[in-house]
């Protein structure tokens, strides 16, 4: 069965189960890489998904970075632990940083 992912809209990417396909999309500069990282967290062994999730947390697009951090949480929930690299990403983000949520606040 051939699967088709829509990298522009993100359609189907929560079902992504091929880390090499994520790598190729990253090299092409596709959109929706954070969304696809969630798919990898759901569908791949943590060791395979982790390096891609780490890269997704460094994407320039704020929304896609947010989805990458959702992928970190998904991986933690499904596996009960994270890789050292994912723990490091969370430590680096830290509670004191200007978080994605904090930068979107509408509070004066």
C-alpha positions in Angstrom: 0.0 0.0 0.0 1.5 3.3 -1.0 0.8 6.2 1.4 0.7 9.8 0.4 1.5 12.5 2.9 0.5 16.1 2.3 3.4 18.1 3.6 1.6 21.4 2.8 -1.6 20.9 4.7 -0.2 18.2 7.2 -3.0 15.8 6.1 -2.1 12.2 7.0 1.1 13.1 8.8 0.0 11.9 12.2 0.2 8.4 10.6 3.8 8.8 9.5 5.7 5.7 10.4 8.8 6.1 8.3 11.7 8.1 9.8 13.6 8.1 6.5 10.6 9.8 4.9 10.8 12.5 7.6 14.5 12.9 6.8 13.8 13.4 3.1 11.1 15.9 3.8 13.5 17.8 6.2 16.1 17.9 3.4 13.5 19.3 1.0 12.5 22.0 3.5 8.9 20.7 3.7 6.3 22.3 6.0 4.5 20.3 8.7 7.6 18.6 10.0 6.5 19.2 13.6 3.2 17.6 12.8 5.0 14.6 11.2 7.2 14.3 14.3 4.0 13.6 16.3 3.3 10.9 13.8 6.7 9.4 14.4 6.2 9.5 18.2 3.0 7.6 17.7 4.2 5.1 15.2 7.9 4.4 15.6 10.3 3.1 18.2 11.5 6.0 20.4 15.1 5.5 19.3 14.1 6.1 15.7 11.7 9.0 16.4 13.9 10.9 18.9 16.6 12.4 16.6 13.8 13.7 14.3 11.8 15.1 17.1 14.9 16.9 18.4 15.5 18.5 15.0 11.8 19.5 14.8 12.1 21.4 18.1 14.6 23.6 16.3 12.4 24.5 13.3 12.1 28.2 12.5 8.3 28.0 12.3 6.8 28.6 15.8 3.7 26.5 15.2 5.8 23.5 14.0 8.2 23.9 17.0 5.1 23.7 19.2 4.0 20.5 17.5 7.5 19.1 18.0 7.2 19.7 21.8 3.8 18.0 21.6 5.7 15.1 20.0 8.1 15.1 23.0 5.1 14.8 25.3 3.5 12.1 23.2 6.8 10.1 23.2 7.0 10.4 27.0 3.4 9.3 27.5 3.7 6.3 25.2 7.2 5.2 26.4 7.2 6.2 30.0 10.6 7.8 29.4 12.6 9.8 26.9 16.0 9.6 25.3 18.8 11.6 26.8 18.6 13.9 23.8 15.0 14.6 24.3 15.5 15.3 28.0 18.3 17.7 27.0 15.9 19.5 24.7 13.5 20.0 27.5 16.2 21.1 29.9 17.4 23.6 27.3 13.9 25.0 26.8 13.5 25.3 30.6 10.7 26.8 32.6 12.4 30.3 32.5 12.5 30.7 28.8 10.1 32.8 26.8 8.0 29.8 25.9 5.8 29.4 22.8 2.8 29.7 25.0 4.2 32.8 26.7 4.8 34.6 23.4 1.2 34.0 22.3 -0.3 35.4 25.5 -3.0 38.1 25.0 -2.7 39.2 28.6 -1.5 42.8 29.0 
